[in-house]
Amino acid sequence: MPYLVRERLYFGGIKDAIAALTESSSTPDFTHVLSVVSSASISFITDCRPGLEIPTEEVLRVVAGEEGAAPTAAVPPGTLMRVVERAGHGLRVTRMAVPLRDTEEADLLDRLEPCLEFIDEGRKVGNVLVHCFAGVSRSASIIVAYLMRAEQKSLEEALEALKEISESACPNDGFLDQLKLFEEMGFKVDTSSPLYKRFRLKLLGQSYISGEKISSYMFEDDPGLSLESGSCQDSSKVEQRKTAYRCRKCRRVIAVEGNVISHVPGEGESCFDWNRRKSGHPYNNKEHGCSSLFVEPLKWMTPAVEDGALEGKLSCIHCGARLGYFNWSGIQCNCGSWVTPAFQIVKSKVDISTI
């Protein structure tokens, strides 16, 4: 029997899903099933019980990069995001399947919004079951996110509320980190947020470490080209004006303020104090501002980054002037903070303007 979380909202495992899809007289009578498993195919469920057949009729298939998919640069184009179908006897159940592996590296965040919307819509008309394979990590993560948004609970409060219902509920550490980001973004997935941009940068770094070819799909649009097309500015509306960073040599826009990845300042140059004392040049304890900007990967960087090198120079795509460096293992700012992976623009190589 699945666990009742809130009115008309349940969560469980694969056995609960089988019962919901095959037993027309089951109690409760489910109208909506959210499957968060490694495969979107109904065969994944029937494999658990040989000889079982579940009629299905596909309604919607959403693939990253295609029309109808939520805009995200963290998911490779062509990735199946979700499938919506009618399933069960008489096709009485609306099922949405969201392919997601139970690993710390899996991208839960970019799949949250459609899941939460599906639960909301389902609860308006009937009973909703959210399930994964064991009813421990993936389904628990979705339920926790739903409680956070619906009841304005912190991650800790929502998880504790779920554990009161099922002690076995235990999202993996990677999912917990992403749920914390979800909380910090105001219980929504805001792709323009610096928090989301850091998350996307982390995924990019993981892709490089795992040996995947780095493609430009995770690179943001070139702000210089956007400016040339006129889509980046409206001089008649002061409130829309933004800070731009231009190559000091040729004045081409290379980044705008929305491209900058903020970082928590470290201990400043004092973090190198031990080395200066050793060399006879003691640190004078004077604070200095960061001498570099760290930005998200941009499409003008593609020629330098896509060749697979661990590190390299970043040069202006227009005049070839050296602007900074990239390093997949990270770069330490002069403030002492490490940024990993790092796409660094040296401030002395750019001018600041408003567009």
Steps between C-alpha positions, in 0.01 A plus 500: 500500500651840403553768762243779528694828511221754472140488381499323161879476495685171549850369443647154473696250293466287190254254660267786584518619139411154369197489728391850401519415129350151506248480782189690397348448844813606690466724801570783457391529139785681325435735211861621463833320532839672488776250421852621581714205389794438269275429200190674369371178345214310664706186434719597793201440724379182329851351521447479875212258450543256206187458289351829610352722229400863551318675211641845419432786264759775466376855530815712515875449467731785599864505387756761606555761231165439329183706506311455827810429707595738778802713402815362660863491403583232756348212302640379165265550203319178414474387863158355583357710782158345551222294344129545576263213420168343583558165665334210678164330446282723285789746486356650816830622648704799383865405542802724462839329486814702573826313430742561787771282653551486875855636500647809662601634157149471351324825408187512716467877492414533130223243538328645806264756346298262274481248786358753744254629241386142430437437870304825535279422201446142610393591852226724358320203345609188686772309685866532401771238552865605477730199479853394414639146530535463876313807624810633676692767307354623171131503592587636844692788336198594287266483799736712711519763224122502478459552877762775492311694234141423602552558872797741490710261704878497518680193370556378854135550597364330187734203535413462866128508416551222245711292738215511752297312239778274373828458687658349188467823297858605426594712194863452398750775583502640146122536502513667842748756368268576208198526728694752709557704184127470429431650843755779455345592163163554668347154438535528123758412237622839382737444207611865517608472863874502581428193714367312199792617286747359754306175502515482120874575508548214745317263263726616219806423711366154581448435129862590430633284785298201378663529158199633309565721199422857593248640256378857468146408609595593857657829393294816533435719196770745396388838645702679232291345224178566692597866528566524127153359428344756735344240733721590793407865545217751507652841566155653556450294816760586760383220731604243242852632461775269617872494561710371212863397488687590181835394363730792582673473164208483253198590722304188408254391772624170644267466800213670682424507870265203471790285380710559812522212746530641851723331752541525876814701576778298660757620748654745254874510454538394863446144379848527343650653815696185596690514172574872526636463854721220376633716213564801725216708352231511770140562401388852601140390575353756257177392334483495123203451268479203267716556192295259286147430388382142484232451237286218368630336182399705196477396139788726391724280719411186304814487277725505807299265720360234267836344413498316833801669664507516880594868495574778256479865408183692425545750219267758349325342205517832311857627545677206664605694811559281802219544752553224754517126552288192550581198712275200563680432829432853621678831547564681826395863511732746671236521775592142587182335369518203261259489207462160332478469204618852424453734205701801613505848349777729629345834591797697368426360153147639481312826526164536672209675330122507506278372219 
